[in-house]
Amino acid sequence: MTDTPIRLLLADDHPVVRAGLRAVLETEPGIEVAAEAATAEEAVARAAAGDIDVVLMDLQFGGGMNGAEATAAIAARPEAPRVLIVTTYDSDADTLPAIEAGATGYLLKDAPPEDLAEAVRTAAAGRTALAPAVADRLMNRLRTPGTTLTRRETEVLALVADGLSNQAVGHRLHLTEGTVKSHLARVYAKLGVDSRTAAVAAATSLGLIRR
């Protein structure tokens, strides 16, 4: 058993959030806040220094790289620190890309302080730490794969929800308009709907996309 503290990097574009996380975690024995980052790019660079054990990563930054992309960049390096997502977003559109990118855990910002500290220790040990709502949703996806959307279907529908046309969605995702229509047709079939509006409404109510 080592007495070396778990060294954290807090990555969030809101100074108040970073200060709050620091205040909560610095009171915990065996945990040390070693650095902060206000952008995802800064987090990737700082995580590469080799002295960080766990990165607490927000998902949405003001511009540039997002949290899932930063997580993938961090996780791709040898001897990478663990990444624990700490965010307000719990839809499939947010959780799945982050977990696929290599996040060790996913926690919501309204979690009690003791849950946050426990998640940090769990992540540092290489085990998965998931907020109950996120864990429930992932389990539901495994139980009922026919009614869940693929990552690409989720991306397409999220852009449709933002008001983009099929052509604009295709341009954004580098897909042909026909491919976009095919994705939407599968979404309609899975959700039991027959229109873009109904698909967006159904997916939002199921927590598959964020509005």
N, C-alpha and C positions, 0 to 999 in steps of 0.2 A: 504493500500500500504506500503510495507516494503522497507527500505533503504539498507537491507542486499544485498551485491553484489552476483552475480551468480559466484560460485567458480568452476573453470575449472581444469581438468586434461588433459594434452596434452600427448597422447600416439603415438609415432612415433619413428622408429629406426634411423632416420636421424636427427642429432643435428641441421643441418641448417634449416630443415623444422620446427622443434620445435621452434627454434629462430624466424623464420618468423611468425609463428602463434602467438607467444607471443608478438612480436612487433606490429602486427596488433590489437590484441585483448586487450592488456593492455591500449591502448589509448581510448578504448570505456568506457563510463560511465556505472557503475553498473556491470562491468565484471572484475573478478580478476583471474589471472592464479595462482592457489594454488600449483600445483605440475606437474611434468613431469615424464614420464616413457619411457624407451628405448626398453622394451620388452612387449609383450602381457601379460605374466605372472606377470610382475611387475605392469602393469596397473590393472589387476584383484585384486591383493593384495592391492594396494593403494586405489582403488575405494571402497574397503570394510571398509575403516577407518570411513566412515560415514560423512565426512565433504565436500564431492564433490557433486556438483549439476549436472554437465554435463561433460562427457568424450568425448574428440575429439579423435577418434580412427582411426588409419590407418588400412588397410586391410592386407597388406603384411609385415611381419617382417622377419628378417634374418634367423630365424630358430625357432623351437618349435611351440607353439600355434600361430594361425593366428588371425586376427582381428575379424572374425565372431565367432570363438570359444570363444574368450575373451568376446565378446559382450554377448553371451549366458550365460557365467559364471557370468558376472556382473548382467545381467537382472534377473537371477534366484534368487537373494538374495532379502529379504524383504527391503523395503525402498531404493531400488537401485537408483543410479543416472541415468539420461538419457544418452544414448549413441548416439553421432552424428558421423557417419562415414565421414571422410575427406580423400579422396583418389584420385588417378589418374585413377582408373579403373571404367568403367561404363557398362560392359557387364552383361548379365543376370547371368552368372556364378559367378560374384562377388556380384551384388546387391541382388539377391534373398536370398542366404544364410545369408547375413548380416541382411536383413529385417526380415526374418523368425526367426533369432536368437534374435530379440527384439530391433533392432536399432530404435530410434525415428526419425532419419533423415539420409540423405545420400547426401553429398555434394562433389563436385569435387574440387581439389586443385587449379584449375585455376579460381575459383569463385572470383568475386570482393570482396574486404574487407568488404564493407557494407552488402553484401549478407551473408558473414560468420558470422558477428555479429548478423544479423537478425535471422539467423538459430540457433545460440546459444540461443537467447532469446526465439525463438519459441519452441525449444527443452526443455528448462528449464520450460516452461509453460505446457509441456506435449502434445504439438501439433506436428504434423508431418512436417518435413522440407525436401523437396526433390529437388535436382537439376532438372531443367527443362527436361534435356535429360533422366534422370532416371524416372521422373514422366510420360513422354510420353511413355516410353517403358513399364512401368507397366500398363498404361491404354490400350496400344495396346494388351498386354497379356490378359486383361480382355475382350476386344472386340473380339479377334480372338483366343480363347483358343485352337482351333483345330490345329493351326500352331505353337503353342509355346511348348517348351519342358518342361518336368517335371524336378525337381531338380536332380533326379537320372539320367535321360537321358542326362542332361547337363554335369553331372560329368563323365559319360561314354564317351561322345563325346570329352570332353576336354582331357581325357587321350589318346583317340585314336589320337587326334591332336598332342599329345606329342610323338607319334610314338609307343605306347604300343600295343601289340597284345591283342586279346580277352582274352587269358589266363592270361596275365599280368594284364589287367584291372580287371578281376575277382579277382585275388589275392589281388590287391590293395584295392578293394572295398568290399572284402569278399563276392563275388558273384560266382555262378557257371558259367562256360563258356557258358552254354546254356542260362542262364539268361542275360548275356551280349549280346549274339546274339539277344535275344528277344527285349532288349532295343534298339539295333541298328536297328532292323527291323522296330520298331515303329518310330524311328528317320527318317529313309529313307522315310517312308510313309508320315510323316508330312511335310518333306522338299521337297518331290517330286524328290528324287534322288535314284540312285541304286548302289552307291559305297561309301566306306569310305572316299575317297578323295573328292568326290563331296559333301558329307555330311559336312565335315569339312569346305570346301570352302563356302558352302551356309550358314552354321551357323555363320561363321566368318563375312560374309558380312551383315548378319542380326543383328550382335551384340549379338548373343546368347552365344558365347564363345570368349575368348580372345586369340590372338596369339602373 
